[in-house]
Amino acid sequence: MMKLIANRGVRVAGVSYEPGDLIECDERTATELLASGKVIPTDSVDRSIGLNTETAAPLKAKTKRTTTTRKKKAD
């Protein structure tokens, strides 16, 4: 059995689930629902936990993109 969280309204084995509801179903049904994008697994890790400004990568400033000129044809 797998536990999933509904992204949108979904009907599994005759039972309707609203977005945010916890769904418990077998592996085959879970695989089909995950492939359709209607659910997300509950064991997904939130990568933002523990991130702070000291450990984050520095932001890069946008640079102006320069264009090159065409080379003149040799006569």
C-alpha positions in Angstrom: 0.0 0.0 0.0 1.2 3.5 -0.8 0.1 6.8 0.7 -0.5 9.7 -1.7 -1.7 13.3 -1.6 -4.3 14.4 -4.1 -3.3 17.4 -6.3 -6.8 17.8 -7.7 -10.1 16.0 -7.4 -9.7 12.3 -8.1 -11.8 9.2 -7.8 -10.1 6.0 -6.7 -12.0 2.7 -6.3 -15.4 4.5 -6.2 -14.3 7.0 -3.5 -13.9 10.7 -4.4 -11.0 12.7 -3.0 -10.6 16.5 -2.8 -7.2 18.3 -3.3 -5.0 17.8 -0.3 -6.7 14.5 0.9 -4.6 11.5 1.8 -5.2 8.5 -0.4 -4.1 5.0 0.5 -4.1 2.6 -2.5 -2.2 -0.4 -4.0 1.1 -0.1 -5.9 -0.5 -0.5 -9.4 -3.2 2.2 -8.8 -0.6 4.5 -7.2 1.7 4.2 -10.3 -1.1 5.1 -12.6 -2.2 8.1 -10.5 1.4 9.3 -10.3 1.9 9.0 -14.0 -1.3 11.0 -14.6 0.0 13.8 -12.3 -3.2 13.7 -10.2 -1.3 12.8 -6.9 2.1 13.3 -5.3 3.8 10.8 -2.9 3.7 11.6 0.8 7.3 10.6 1.3 8.6 13.5 -0.9 11.2 15.6 0.9 10.9 19.3 1.3 14.4 20.5 0.2 13.9 24.0 1.6 14.1 22.8 5.2 17.3 24.1 6.8 18.2 26.4 4.0 19.2 29.9 5.1 21.0 32.8 3.5 24.4 31.8 4.8 24.3 28.3 3.1 22.5 29.4 0.0 24.3 30.0 -3.3 24.9 33.7 -4.0 22.5 35.4 -6.4 24.0 36.3 -9.8 23.3 39.8 -11.2 21.9 39.9 -14.7 24.3 41.0 -17.3 23.5 42.8 -20.5 23.8 40.5 -23.5 26.2 41.8 -26.1 25.6 41.3 -29.8 28.4 40.7 -32.2 28.7 42.4 -35.6 28.9 40.5 -38.8 32.3 40.2 -40.4 32.6 42.0 -43.7 33.0 39.8 -46.8 36.5 39.8 -48.3 36.4 41.0 -51.9 
